[in-house]
Amino acid sequence: MINHLIVSPLLLPLLMGTIIILNANQPVARQRILGLSSCLAVLVMTGILLFQSAEGPIQTYVLGDWPTPFGIVMVLDRLSAMMLFITALLALLCLAYAARGTDRQGKNFHALFQFQLLGINGAFLTGDIFNLFVFFEIMLLSSYGLVLHGGGGLRTRAGMHYVMLNLVGSSIFLVGVGILYGLLGTLNMADLAVRMALAPAENAALLQAAGLILFAVFALKAALLPLCFWLPDAYGFTSAPVAALFAVMTKVGVYVILRVYCLVFSEFAGIGASLLSAWLLPAALITLTAGAAGVAGSRDLRRITAYLVIVSVGTLLAVIGTFQREAIAAAIVYLPHTTFMTAAMFLVADLIHRQRPDAGSGMVPDRPVGQPTLLGLLFLTAAVAIGGLPPLSGFFAKVMMLMTVKDSAGAPWIWGLVLGGGLLTLMALGRAGSVIFWKLLPADDTRNGRGTAHDPVPVYALADVFPAVFLLGISPLLVLFGGVITEFAFAAADHVINPVHYIEAVLGPDRSLPLLYPSGGE
Amino acid sequence: MEWLVSACFGVMIACGVYLVLRARTFPVILGLTLMGYAVNLFLFLTGRLHTNLPDIISPDQTRYADPLPQALVLTAIVIGFAMIAFLVVLSLRALGELDTDHVDGQQEKPPA
């Protein structure tokens, strides 16, 4: 029985994006309704998929009903279902925020937003490595448009670096895929895993090279250290709802690293076995350190948040880098928390930015914001959640991660850097908060002004702050339903860490035998 | 034959990397294009170098040309073309907004 719902998170944004393009010259209200209803529908569908995946086995959707591994196959396991749901929820809230004015700053925002969703959802669902390339490109091409939305010199400059780096990344991706296909003769990821286990030793060097070339590309998407310098500019200068949505884009890189290196280069993979275990942990820890240094050194709340994205990627990949089931489960618990909270911080920073016409979100004294209680509370909640203080979800997720890695070889490093990074984050956010909310100039002071008459600052209605409030409200929910989420995360980690489930779901029973009995015996 | 093709691939990638590392948008675009060509050639080669092989599978043929790399190359060409076109437009816009074709958007210092 084919579950057609699996393909709906791809088809619906594609269809709606096209319809919105046809309405490009219509009033923006119509585009908003179309975009928001599409996001809402995708949220409902991915919610249903999440429940199905929590109870059932890994589901596949074979496009065109070509026998695997010849056709393209979509695979829905617990991890991908969770990522789809996170993306859908985040996208709905970001679009609701953008519908309060950001979408008027340029054309075609809503269409690009839908195509962005198509690309992200596709990357989570696909079970074919070339198809993954195609969805990456869809995701990137729409993100180029969204990064540049609204225009301006800084955005153009940051966008230029972002586009060029990713074009080079795409070329390198194709080289890696080409080597894999040339030696193994397949592109289906499950089939790649089987054939990798059977590959002769003479191809070991080339196959390992291909695996590491692909890692370089995924590290660029996830913003691991030597490849993360595009991120602070691109995320710091773009419009707030776009930056908030992009909080999930780096997680695409994390997801793909987890998927490919636990499947194709898993511990059963013969000559490619455990390819990444020597690389991922050190790279992630250095990234974490660099991100924390960036957080401490930034003078602008938006840039701090952009560096927080790097810190969150470093933390996730350091824990995943131990390649243990419990640690991966803990990372899966931390992932929704960190995605939603960094996104919320981008929105809060923008709310602050718009009520301080002179200093913006920069850390220099300015006249008080228009609604100090509201913005102060939002900022405090976001800072507590991101810094990992009780009672919000960051604390519990971090404790779980640290406890699960305590027996691994790199434990002292992980503990020291994660806790040290958390401390730097707290100090930087505390300093930002005290400058923005307490170090005030008198309300009639004009020294910092670009003139004597100031533009009146906007006063926020409920609809303006609702997306940020909702995002922050997810944090206590993650704590309240912590038991269910942890159970789900362990079940998801079971499917991720053991490639047998995935291979048998895609290729059929007994096809994973070469992994378990590499010598061809019983 | 293999040597010639691999040398072509290597030279194209080397030229592409050299051009990408220039600090002006036009050489960078040319470099990315060149790298794109090289990668397409590489993908095509993953089907191995053959001559005179049939492209239709039939029971009395023992070997045939691998159709999949050709499909992959076609996809990669289309995507690469779209990306380069976008980059050209973006560079023109950056030239308009930043008044320079330097990739970092900095004005060149006037010669002393």
Interface residues (C-beta under 8 A of the other chain):
Chain A: F130 V134 E137 L141 Y144 L148 G151 G152 G153 T156 R157 G159 M160 H161 V163 M164 L167 V168 S170 S171 L174 V175 V177 G178 I179 Y181 G182 L187
Chain B: V20 T25 V28 L32 M35 G36 A38 V39 N40 F42 L43 L45 T46 G47 R48 L68 P69 L72 T75 A76 I79 G80 A82 M83 I84 F86 L87 L90 S91 R93 A94 E97 L98 V103 D104 G105
